[in-house]
Amino acid sequence: MARYETVIGLEVHAQLKTNTKIFCNCSTQFGVAANENVCPVCSGMPGVLPVLNKKVVEYAVKMGLSINCQINLCSVFARKNYFYPDLPKGYQISQFELPICEHGHVDIVVNGEKKRIGVTRIHMEEDAGKNIHRDNASYVDLNRAGVPLIEIVSEPDMRSAEEAVAYLKELRAILLYLGICDGNMEEGSFRCDANISIRPVGQEELGTRTELKNINSFRNVQKAINYEVERQIDLIEDGEKVIQQTRLFDTAKGQTFAMRSKEEAHDYRYYPDPDLRPVQVRQEDVDTWKKGLPELPDSRCKRFQSQYGLDEKDAVLLISEKEIADYFEEAVKTADAKKLANWIAGDLFAYLKQQNCSISECKLSPQNLSELVELIEKGTISNKIAQDIFATLCSEGVSPAKYVADKGLVQLSDTDELEGIVASVLAENPAEVEAYRAGKTKLISFFVGQIMRKTKGKGNPSVINELLEKQLQ
């Protein structure tokens, strides 16, 4: 593998969070009964005419502005002709020669190194329907047909699966911060096609590429790309040729398999859609949308480091999801930033993963997490007690202070009381005391364990250690 260079370009499809479809008034709601959100326009009936949803244009321009694109004030819709059961008109309304946005870039960080990935274009288009195969039959659900998409096409600037995943995560974060896409990969509202080729190191000419279609998770993107790279290297090393084709990734087998030969632009016979006039965007609208952009992930990451003193790793983790970043900013009003970041990145993320839920579904409010951190800092409870009750706090949404008080979990920190317990433990274990004083200092953990047993786990470890060292000396 050291003799070959991987070249990757990604085509990302993001469904836009509009209430209605791109060319008709049908709802975009996900999960309704099959063919419920369908009308003569999105089902491709003869004689109907599409009417462009202005919100789609606004969202596409906002994404373009967010990733440093040139905004084309005039863009053109085209018909992309191909025949498939879930494409009722026999063509898809998309953009080709004159897209809404061009020539942007996204900065990513992989293994501590920053890299700039070029973005060729962003264009608006309608989604296709969905084929459903079951009971030895095939069905077509057109609820998704006409749902607005933007397609974000990168330059072939990525050189590894890790870079591709970092780029995807950055794009998804931006879309979520803008509030224009829900980023749900499992439901298909954020998905990507990966164009992959290899070439000998030092060669300028690109190799023959294959396209991996509709990969629906970051982990699968990484697995699929790595498998495809190895497959292409094996072919070339065996004296065979890589065939330009579209391939699918089998998640169960961890392998890609051929779907069809890869189409080129001319195969789709693009031509301007005669039913839609060129899209004219006013510069004053672009300026207004630009002024209204929210703080984006990269800016927020830098601010978290400067304002809260977080290191880059913690900041990157916290800003990866807008909901997480908002949660942190609410909690940090009354708690230490570093300690909060540790609890969010550790116990909270572990709980969300275990329960397969989002932070908005977790009942531990930012104020309650802040209260929990404060209880530890004051010595009211130990870190261990906090970890023991954390899942309960997340599921029940109770106040940590009230829960600790009701359950009698308040930590014993009274010096006079603990001093007597320490003295009794040392008196009961003279041999261990003598061994400690002879140099076996690791016995300190033995003494702490004995004291914690006597206090039924409620002793304050820091006070106990301080008293132990004092008495042992």
VENTADA-V623165 format. One record per residue. SS is DSSP state (2 for helix, 1 for strand, 0 for the rest). PSI is psi as a letter, one per 20 degrees, with the letter a starting at -180 (999 if undefined). Layout:
# VENTADA-V623165
SS & PSI
SS & PSI
This chain:
# VENTADA-V623165
0 & h
0 & i
0 & i
1 & q
1 & p
1 & p
1 & p
1 & p
1 & q
1 & q
1 & o
1 & p
1 & p
1 & o
1 & p
0 & q
0 & l
0 & q
0 & h
1 & r
0 & r
0 & h
0 & j
0 & r
0 & j
0 & q
1 & q
0 & j
0 & p
0 & q
0 & j
0 & r
0 & q
0 & p
0 & k
0 & h
0 & m
0 & q
0 & r
0 & h
0 & g
0 & i
0 & j
0 & k
0 & q
0 & q
0 & i
0 & q
0 & p
0 & q
0 & p
0 & p
0 & o
2 & h
2 & h
2 & g
2 & g
2 & g
2 & g
2 & g
2 & g
2 & h
2 & g
2 & g
2 & h
2 & h
0 & k
0 & k
0 & q
1 & p
1 & p
0 & o
0 & i
1 & p
1 & r
0 & p
1 & q
1 & r
1 & p
1 & o
1 & o
0 & r
0 & p
0 & q
0 & h
0 & j
0 & n
0 & h
0 & i
0 & j
1 & q
1 & p
1 & o
1 & a
1 & q
0 & e
0 & h
0 & n
0 & r
0 & h
1 & q
1 & r
1 & l
1 & a
1 & q
1 & p
1 & p
1 & r
1 & p
1 & p
0 & k
0 & i
1 & p
1 & q
1 & q
1 & p
1 & p
1 & q
1 & o
1 & g
1 & q
1 & p
1 & q
1 & q
1 & r
1 & q
0 & q
0 & r
0 & a
1 & p
1 & p
1 & p
1 & o
1 & q
0 & k
0 & k
1 & r
1 & p
1 & q
1 & p
1 & o
0 & j
0 & h
0 & i
0 & p
0 & i
0 & p
1 & p
1 & q
1 & p
1 & p
1 & o
1 & p
1 & r
0 & q
0 & m
0 & i
1 & q
0 & j
0 & r
2 & h
2 & g
2 & h
2 & g
2 & g
2 & g
2 & g
2 & g
2 & h
2 & g
2 & g
2 & g
2 & g
2 & g
2 & g
2 & g
2 & h
2 & h
0 & k
0 & i
0 & q
0 & i
0 & j
0 & o
0 & h
0 & h
0 & i
0 & j
0 & i
1 & o
1 & r
1 & q
1 & p
1 & p
1 & p
1 & p
1 & r
1 & q
1 & q
1 & q
0 & p
0 & i
0 & p
0 & h
0 & p
0 & q
0 & r
0 & p
0 & q
1 & q
1 & p
1 & p
1 & q
1 & l
1 & p
0 & k
0 & q
2 & h
2 & g
2 & h
2 & g
2 & g
2 & g
2 & g
2 & g
2 & g
2 & g
2 & h
2 & g
2 & h
2 & g
2 & h
2 & g
2 & g
2 & g
2 & g
2 & h
0 & j
0 & j
0 & r
0 & q
0 & p
0 & p
0 & o
1 & r
1 & p
1 & q
1 & q
1 & p
1 & o
0 & h
0 & g
0 & i
0 & k
1 & q
1 & q
1 & q
1 & p
1 & g
1 & r
1 & q
0 & p
0 & q
0 & r
2 & h
2 & h
2 & h
2 & i
0 & l
0 & p
1 & q
1 & p
0 & o
0 & i
0 & i
0 & p
0 & q
0 & q
1 & o
1 & o
0 & p
0 & q
2 & h
2 & h
2 & g
2 & g
2 & g
2 & g
2 & h
2 & g
2 & h
0 & j
0 & q
0 & r
0 & p
0 & r
2 & g
2 & g
2 & g
2 & h
2 & g
2 & h
2 & h
2 & h
2 & g
2 & g
2 & h
2 & i
0 & k
0 & q
0 & r
2 & h
2 & g
2 & g
2 & g
2 & g
2 & g
2 & h
2 & i
0 & h
0 & p
2 & g
2 & h
2 & g
2 & g
2 & g
2 & g
2 & g
2 & h
2 & g
2 & h
0 & i
0 & h
0 & j
0 & r
0 & p
2 & g
2 & g
2 & h
2 & g
2 & h
2 & g
2 & h
2 & g
2 & h
2 & e
2 & h
2 & g
2 & h
2 & g
2 & g
2 & h
2 & g
2 & g
2 & i
0 & l
0 & r
0 & r
0 & h
0 & h
0 & i
0 & p
0 & i
0 & o
0 & q
2 & h
2 & h
2 & h
2 & g
2 & g
2 & h
2 & g
2 & h
2 & h
2 & h
2 & g
2 & h
0 & i
0 & j
0 & h
0 & q
0 & r
2 & h
2 & g
2 & g
2 & g
2 & h
2 & h
2 & i
2 & g
2 & h
2 & g
2 & h
2 & h
2 & h
2 & h
0 & k
0 & r
0 & p
2 & g
2 & g
2 & g
2 & g
2 & g
2 & g
2 & h
0 & j
0 & k
0 & j
0 & p
0 & q
1 & o
0 & j
0 & o
2 & g
2 & g
2 & g
2 & h
2 & h
2 & h
2 & g
2 & g
2 & g
2 & h
2 & g
2 & h
2 & h
2 & i
0 & m
2 & h
2 & g
2 & h
2 & g
2 & g
2 & h
2 & g
2 & i
0 & i
0 & i
0 & m
2 & i
2 & i
2 & i
2 & h
2 & h
2 & g
2 & g
2 & g
2 & g
2 & g
2 & g
2 & h
2 & g
2 & h
0 & j
0 & k
0 & j
0 & i
1 & q
0 & o
2 & h
2 & g
2 & g
2 & g
2 & g
2 & g
2 & h
2 & g
2 & h
2 & g
2 & h
2 & h
0 & 999
